[in-house]
Amino acid sequence: MATGTETDSATRLREYLAPLEDLRGIAALLSYDQEAIMPAAGRAARGRQEATLTRLMHEGMTAPALAELLDELEASKPSGDDAALVREVRREADKARRVPAELVEALTLAASAGQEAWVKAREADDFAAFLPFLERNVELSREYAGCFDAAEPYDALLDDYEPGMLTADVRAVFTELRAEMPDLVAAAAERSAPALDGPFPVDAQRRAVDMLLARTGFDEESWLLGEAAHPFSSTPGRGDNRITTRYSEESLESLLSCLHEFGHGLYEAQIDPALDRTPLGHGASMALHESQSRLWEVFVGMSLPFWRGVWPELCECFGGLPGGVELEPFVAGLNRVASTLIRVDSDPVSYPLHIVLRFDLEQALITGDLAVRDLPGAWRDGMRALLGIEVPNDRLGVLQDVHWSFGAFGYFPTYALGTILAAQIWAVARDELPDVDAQMEAGDLAPLRAWLAEKVHRHGKRMEPGELIRSVTGRGLDAGPYLTFARERAEGLAAQ
Amino acid sequence: MATGTETDSATRLREYLAPLEDLRGIAALLSYDQEAIMPAAGRAARGRQEATLTRLMHEGMTAPALAELLDELEASKPSGDDAALVREVRREADKARRVPAELVEALTLAASAGQEAWVKAREADDFAAFLPFLERNVELSREYAGCFDAAEPYDALLDDYEPGMLTADVRAVFTELRAEMPDLVAAAAERSAPALDGPFPVDAQRRAVDMLLARTGFDEESWLLGEAAHPFSSTPGRGDNRITTRYSEESLESLLSCLHEFGHGLYEAQIDPALDRTPLGHGASMALHESQSRLWEVFVGMSLPFWRGVWPELCECFGGLPGGVELEPFVAGLNRVASTLIRVDSDPVSYPLHIVLRFDLEQALITGDLAVRDLPGAWRDGMRALLGIEVPNDRLGVLQDVHWSFGAFGYFPTYALGTILAAQIWAVARDELPDVDAQMEAGDLAPLRAWLAEKVHRHGKRMEPGELIRSVTGRGLDAGPYLTFARERAEGLAAQ
């Protein structure tokens, strides 16, 4: 029950946090703008603006005034959203307070220098040029991890992206994948349909993306579609849902990519407005966010019913059969499985093995079991063991991803966990929405959106990620449904 | 000479101000995004974010720490940029401190409510519905003016847009305009060329705008062209110069509008980078800013040599003669003079009379000589007396401009002063760049850009506006060159 004291201190805490949330939304806008709009020469000034915002938010989260407000509200034994608010803010504030300001600044500087060095090193296929920057990032990440009391240092890094998840939890799931997936990928690749043949005119893709998004529930009053070199989604504020995609004549990536980003955007858009301007008004974790993007990309966007429903419109967009093939071979082509060198080009069956590799290497770097200079060799060994392919150079190998260049260790696992969670959640959705195939075919995605809103989206961060997963699926993280999906592909079953 | 103390206190003052300037750049980005990018449903959340930024900036400018830094630096008798910095920051800080926080909030709320009411009232041609909001804005503006010790209340309002300019200065210049311009407009309109005949295909206009901007010195590394319902320019940071334009099949407004906004953007882009992240790193005043946009729009962009230089490319953009006419009648058409109901559609000869009317009415509202409810009648009388036209309704009359709806009294005069200053500065430019016509014809605008950088742009706010005007033109504000320009039009002289 809310007492007078609780109400007062809760109101004051919310009033304190609201402007900090405004700054967070502003930071999201700056980042959207930088990737999708800003002229290149604006980068230096933008970097300073971002640093100022980061400092203001950090100051807000470490101020004694906030600690007092939290103590006060906690003393009143809050319940419901107030209790969740205290839990979440205390978690963030405690983390912020444990990291010295000098380390925060060193991390920011090393991230910026590292990213710049990585761009050049990747272009030149020159790992040695990147080595000192990566060594610095690893060193600072170890120092950062040391600020926390964790069972293993990697726990502290993982927790920034997946609150409450332990390295041991990830290891358990990834051990299952490591045991079974290499053989499944090989079998699935062997039985896979051929790739769709381009070129695919960009104008036709643009029309198709507009058509697909209109079908999923993207309305122009509150959604925006932009273009960016690396597609992403961003929600600077309520009613301001932005996604980006990219177009190439060589592939139909834009069609699945826009559904992926729509899934991210829909999560944020369907969070309960009562949580606006509080730290609870965001997706519960990176893995849960990725589960929503993967659900729309893989389980809706690679399914036969969905494409059957849009097939006439799709053919109209392309002025004929897209890729010159009929519906079934088209969907089979979208579902093609093949070992690839590049993570972001890989299919959802081989994808998790790319992450298993990165998870192994990150842990070894952070514990010190692997020296940074030995990373390229370890990468090649891992790719051979997990995906059975030879890495011809570092550009197509260890230098392919941006994440390590800015010190984001602990981020990668959430990608694979997202795919696994998407399979778990989709299995429940199919049970609870028995007509979902017919609905997709009829172009009626409102029931699925409403189900996701009710089960996952509206809660924001009210529950901790693990609790939310249990509340939706009735159990914890479980590779089972994903492995079932992968086994079906290995047995050559067409996409459902 | 910089003493040790001066250096230290100057450094500390700059360090204090730099993050506030970052916030100012961020606010510029938010505003750009809202007008050119953001989905409509994002408005409420964006409004809260803007209010938070405004509050942080206001707190920064009114903090005792800033007052101490200013006292300290002033005590060291600073010179050069340090002296200018103290002058400018003290001016801003003193203004900020004089206005109670409650009044700032009331002004913000009334502005937001007023703008919303105005949109509906204009659409419905219903001044009565807008009346209470406008009355509130007038009342609050009078209260705001009362916070300052000014010879007349309007001085305090004008000073926000045109620092150091007095109502009496504007009145003197506008008295000259009032005496001569109504006859000049009538004569010029009578001898004017016919309007260019549309439709003008939007695709062709887009190509033409790209071509014109490439000619003026717009490079994609540091400039961005967007679209907006009401064109504007914005410079969120160094190297990030943004302009917008709009397209309609009915007119070639986009061609002159893009040059106008380029003029604004070039001013900011050419400010000395040594002034970055200080309050000196902006244009000196609204009128000086408008002088730069008008210089490019009117004195470059309506001139025969400029169009002669781009004529083959322009015809290529339109796949033939634009508007079906040859070069000379084309330029004559761009220079057409005619009394119009709508300020933003008016030509540079009749334009200042629209401003004279608004200046008269604003003063009368602020002194109380005119009741707000009597404004529509006063508007009709003024339009008849100054421009000789009958106003058929309030939508095309007193409700046409957004400014009063958000309480921006004192802003309008800077538009006309900008046109007058543009004529003064252009007269000097022609003297000092005797080859400017040949250069425009050859498409070489670098000498003009460099001259403007040297004389006007690079100084930012180092000089007060009046001092900068004297330094460029050798005298103060002077309607003479503008009247010469208008008389030439009245005599039917073709654009130079």
Interface residues (C-beta under 8 A of the other chain):
Chain A: A18 P19 D22 L23 G25 I26 L29 L30 D33 I37 M38 P39 A40 A41 G42 R43 A44 A45 R46 R48 Q49 A51 T52 L53 R55 L56 E220 E221 S222 W223 L224 P236 G237 R238 G239 D240 N241 R242 D276 R277
Chain B: A18 P19 D22 L23 G25 I26 L29 L30 D33 I37 M38 P39 A40 A41 G42 R43 A44 A45 R46 R48 Q49 A51 T52 L53 R55 L56 E220 E221 S222 W223 L224 P236 G237 R238 G239 D240 N241 R242 D276 R277
